[in-house]
Amino acid sequence: MAQIDERITIRLTGADCLERDRLHREREHQVKARNSRDTFTSAYTPKAGYTGITAEYAFAKWFGIELVNNLYDPFAADVLGYQIKATERYNGCLIKQPHNPAGLYVLGVVLNDYTEVSFRGWKDSSEVQRACYWRADVPKPGYFVPQAALWALSDLPETNELFTHRTTGVW
């Protein structure tokens, strides 16, 4: 399981923050233009989209790739074949909604006014969807995996997209 010393913290520069903000505006425009909204983001917390793109940007930076906005698809992987979940709570859980796709989920904790992301661990969706993680006592019921139950980032499996990027530089 994940240990405190196995966290990866990515700091965003001023230029990173400007690019992240541009990507966020683009993504919000796409969502409005398609008249769609992720059900978890909608009324639960207005900052969820910003928190999410901050973690996605930091994850892409960690792997040395440029984050690009593809047409919003709630069933597509976020970055290099991984599903990135984000929270602003220091001890927050990896949260997966029942409608979220299968895949490898990575938890990022967004810190310091959105300039740092601390990646805490990962879990396969098949391991997330267990009764012991289910919570129905929240506005949007889902699976809430505590950080202590996540696998260490040093054991993060390589996705096909990461393999392609690593071997060809393309993703």
Secondary structure per residue as TSV (DSSP state, phi and psi in degrees):
chain	resnum	aa	ss	phi	psi
A	1	M	-	360.0	163.4
A	2	A	-	-66.0	141.3
A	3	Q	-	-118.3	156.4
A	4	I	G	-55.9	-39.9
A	5	D	G	-78.1	0.1
A	6	E	G	-100.3	10.1
A	7	R	-	-76.4	149.5
A	8	I	E	-116.4	122.6
A	9	T	E	-110.9	126.1
A	10	I	E	-112.4	126.9
A	11	R	E	-100.5	136.7
A	12	L	-	-97.5	133.0
A	13	T	-	-79.9	174.2
A	14	G	H	-58.6	-42.1
A	15	A	H	-64.4	-39.6
A	16	D	H	-59.9	-44.3
A	17	C	H	-64.9	-38.8
A	18	L	H	-63.7	-43.7
A	19	E	H	-67.1	-41.5
A	20	R	H	-59.9	-42.9
A	21	D	H	-63.4	-40.2
A	22	R	H	-62.8	-45.3
A	23	L	H	-62.5	-38.8
A	24	H	H	-64.1	-44.5
A	25	R	H	-60.9	-42.6
A	26	E	H	-60.6	-46.3
A	27	R	H	-64.6	-42.7
A	28	E	H	-62.2	-38.9
A	29	H	H	-63.4	-43.6
A	30	Q	H	-58.9	-45.9
A	31	V	H	-62.8	-44.9
A	32	K	H	-65.5	-40.4
A	33	A	H	-64.9	-33.5
A	34	R	T	-89.7	-2.2
A	35	N	T	53.8	42.5
A	36	S	-	-127.2	159.4
A	37	R	-	-157.5	133.6
A	38	D	-	-57.6	132.6
A	39	T	T	-63.2	-27.3
A	40	F	T	-76.6	-34.5
A	41	T	T	-73.5	-41.9
A	42	S	T	-36.0	-79.5
A	43	A	T	-104.9	-9.8
A	44	Y	T	-70.8	-50.2
A	45	T	-	-154.8	122.9
A	46	P	T	-68.1	-17.4
A	47	K	T	-90.5	-1.2
A	48	A	H	-58.8	-41.5
A	49	G	H	-63.5	-40.9
A	50	Y	H	-68.8	-42.3
A	51	T	H	-61.5	-43.8
A	52	G	H	-63.1	-46.4
A	53	I	H	-69.9	-27.9
A	54	T	H	-63.8	-45.1
A	55	A	H	-67.0	-40.7
A	56	E	H	-62.9	-43.0
A	57	Y	H	-61.7	-44.5
A	58	A	H	-65.4	-38.4
A	59	F	H	-63.9	-44.4
A	60	A	H	-61.4	-42.1
A	61	K	H	-61.8	-41.6
A	62	W	H	-55.2	-40.0
A	63	F	T	-92.8	4.8
A	64	G	T	72.2	31.8
A	65	I	-	-119.3	161.0
A	66	E	-	-89.0	127.5
A	67	L	-	-76.9	127.8
A	68	V	-	-120.4	149.5
A	69	N	-	-88.2	109.5
A	70	N	-	-90.3	168.1
A	71	L	S	-54.9	129.6
A	72	Y	-	-56.1	124.4
A	73	D	-	-137.5	109.9
A	74	P	T	-65.4	-11.1
A	75	F	T	-104.6	-2.4
A	76	A	S	-87.6	153.6
A	77	A	-	-67.2	153.0
A	78	D	S	-79.0	-54.2
A	79	V	B	-143.1	124.2
A	80	L	T	51.3	33.7
A	81	G	T	87.3	2.4
A	82	Y	E	-103.9	148.9
A	83	Q	E	-94.7	119.8
A	84	I	E	-100.7	123.2
A	85	K	E	-111.8	140.2
A	86	A	E	-129.9	151.6
A	87	T	E	-145.7	156.3
A	88	E	S	-99.3	-3.3
A	89	R	S	-85.1	124.6
A	90	Y	T	-54.6	-39.9
A	91	N	T	-105.7	23.4
A	92	G	-	-65.3	159.1
A	93	C	-	-92.4	159.5
A	94	L	E	-79.3	120.1
A	95	I	E	-112.0	127.1
A	96	K	E	-123.7	124.5
A	97	Q	-	-81.9	153.3
A	98	P	T	-57.3	-29.7
A	99	H	T	-83.3	-8.5
A	100	N	S	-67.7	146.4
A	101	P	-	-71.3	164.0
A	102	A	S	-68.6	155.0
A	103	G	S	153.6	-171.5
A	104	L	E	-95.2	121.4
A	105	Y	E	-104.4	131.8
A	106	V	E	-118.2	134.0
A	107	L	E	-99.4	127.3
A	108	G	E	-119.2	131.7
A	109	V	E	-101.1	117.9
A	110	V	E	-86.2	125.0
A	111	L	E	-124.9	170.0
A	112	N	T	47.9	62.0
A	113	D	T	54.6	40.8
A	114	Y	T	68.3	26.7
A	115	T	T	-109.6	-4.7
A	116	E	E	-139.5	145.3
A	117	V	E	-131.3	126.2
A	118	S	E	-104.9	110.9
A	119	F	E	-82.9	126.3
A	120	R	E	-102.6	-23.9
A	121	G	E	161.1	-172.2
A	122	W	E	-146.2	165.8
A	123	K	E	-157.8	142.1
A	124	D	E	-75.5	144.4
A	125	S	H	-58.6	-29.8
A	126	S	H	-66.7	-27.2
A	127	E	H	-85.0	-24.9
A	128	V	H	-72.9	-41.0
A	129	Q	S	-80.1	64.1
A	130	R	-	-119.3	148.5
A	131	A	G	-56.8	-33.5
A	132	C	G	-66.2	-19.5
A	133	Y	G	-98.5	-9.1
A	134	W	E	-70.4	133.9
A	135	R	E	-130.4	126.3
A	136	A	-	-110.4	0.3
A	137	D	S	-92.0	25.2
A	138	V	S	-127.4	163.3
A	139	P	S	-56.4	-36.9
A	140	K	S	-123.2	96.5
A	141	P	-	-55.0	146.8
A	142	G	E	-175.5	-172.3
A	143	Y	E	-94.5	124.4
A	144	F	E	-117.3	102.9
A	145	V	E	-97.6	119.2
A	146	P	-	-67.6	153.4
A	147	Q	G	-56.6	-35.9
A	148	A	G	-64.5	-19.0
A	149	A	G	-94.8	-0.4
A	150	L	S	-82.2	154.1
A	151	W	B	-81.0	152.5
A	152	A	-	-65.5	144.7
A	153	L	G	-63.2	-26.5
A	154	S	G	-64.9	-17.0
A	155	D	G	-105.0	13.8
A	156	L	-	-64.6	118.8
A	157	P	-	-66.2	152.1
A	158	E	-	-84.4	126.4
A	159	T	-	-81.5	166.5
A	160	N	H	-60.2	-38.7
A	161	E	H	-65.4	-40.4
A	162	L	H	-67.0	-41.9
A	163	F	H	-58.6	-46.0
A	164	T	H	-61.2	-44.9
A	165	H	H	-62.9	-44.9
A	166	R	H	-64.4	-36.1
A	167	T	H	-92.8	-23.7
A	168	T	H	-123.5	-16.4
A	169	G	S	82.5	5.3
A	170	V	-	-113.4	148.8
A	171	W	-	-144.2	360.0
